Amino acid sequence: MPTYEYVCKDCGHHLSAEQRMSDARLTDCPVCGKPGLERQLSAGAFALKGSGWYETDFKGSKSNATKSEAPSAAPACPGGSCACH
């Protein structure tokens, strides 16, 4: 559920509220009681917690990575004297 930030234009009170996207915006300030709350534009938060999703879910074992990343046995051509240049 998203967290929205509000500020009261009458008294300056700041608050955060977890609301569904379909819920109506808050209007009444809990401190002064006036209908002066305005929803603020804020950056969304995204956090990865734990030992790492990449390492546990997508990364292959080190032995597989070493085999696929092994250098080729053919030496590079010196100075461009071969037919590939």
C-alpha positions as CSV (number, residue, x, y, z in Angstrom):
1,M,0.0,0.0,0.0
2,P,1.5,3.4,-0.9
3,T,2.4,6.0,1.7
4,Y,1.3,9.5,1.0
5,E,2.7,12.6,2.6
6,Y,0.5,15.5,3.5
7,V,1.1,19.0,4.9
8,C,-1.5,21.4,6.4
9,K,-1.5,24.8,4.6
10,D,-3.1,26.3,7.7
11,C,-0.8,25.2,10.5
12,G,2.1,23.6,8.7
13,H,1.7,20.1,10.3
14,H,3.3,17.2,8.3
15,L,2.0,13.7,8.3
16,S,2.3,10.4,6.4
17,A,-0.6,8.1,5.7
18,E,-0.8,4.6,4.2
19,Q,-3.7,4.6,1.8
20,R,-5.0,2.6,-1.2
21,M,-4.7,4.4,-4.5
22,S,-8.5,4.3,-4.7
23,D,-9.0,6.0,-1.3
24,A,-10.1,9.6,-1.1
25,R,-7.4,12.2,-0.2
26,L,-7.3,13.3,3.4
27,T,-8.6,16.9,3.9
28,D,-8.9,17.6,7.6
29,C,-5.8,18.2,9.6
30,P,-5.5,16.1,12.8
31,V,-3.8,19.0,14.7
32,C,-5.8,22.1,13.9
33,G,-9.0,20.4,12.6
34,K,-9.2,22.7,9.5
35,P,-9.7,21.3,6.0
36,G,-6.3,22.4,4.8
37,L,-4.4,19.2,4.1
38,E,-2.6,19.0,0.7
39,R,-1.0,15.9,-0.6
40,Q,2.7,16.4,-1.4
41,L,4.7,15.1,-4.3
42,S,7.3,12.7,-3.0
43,A,9.8,10.2,-4.3
44,G,8.9,6.6,-4.1
45,A,11.0,4.2,-2.0
46,F,12.5,0.9,-3.2
47,A,14.7,-1.1,-0.9
48,L,16.2,-4.6,-1.3
49,K,16.8,-6.3,2.0
50,G,18.6,-9.5,2.9
51,S,21.7,-11.1,1.5
52,G,20.9,-10.1,-2.0
53,W,18.3,-11.1,-4.5
54,Y,20.8,-11.1,-7.4
55,E,23.1,-13.5,-5.8
56,T,20.5,-16.0,-4.7
57,D,18.1,-15.8,-7.7
58,F,20.0,-14.9,-10.9
59,K,23.7,-15.4,-10.5
60,G,25.1,-18.7,-11.6
61,S,27.6,-20.6,-9.5
62,K,31.3,-19.4,-9.7
63,S,32.4,-22.7,-11.3
64,N,30.0,-22.1,-14.3
65,A,31.0,-18.5,-14.6
66,T,34.7,-19.4,-14.7
67,K,34.1,-22.0,-17.4
68,S,32.1,-19.6,-19.7
69,E,34.5,-16.7,-19.2
70,A,37.7,-18.6,-19.9
71,P,40.0,-16.9,-22.4
72,S,40.3,-18.4,-25.9
73,A,43.5,-20.5,-26.6
74,A,44.2,-18.6,-29.8
75,P,46.6,-15.6,-29.3
76,A,45.6,-12.2,-30.7
77,C,47.3,-11.2,-33.9
78,P,50.2,-8.8,-33.4
79,G,50.0,-5.5,-35.2
80,G,47.2,-6.5,-37.6
81,S,49.3,-8.7,-39.8
82,C,46.7,-11.5,-40.1
83,A,43.8,-11.7,-42.6
84,C,41.2,-10.6,-40.0
85,H,42.2,-6.9,-40.2
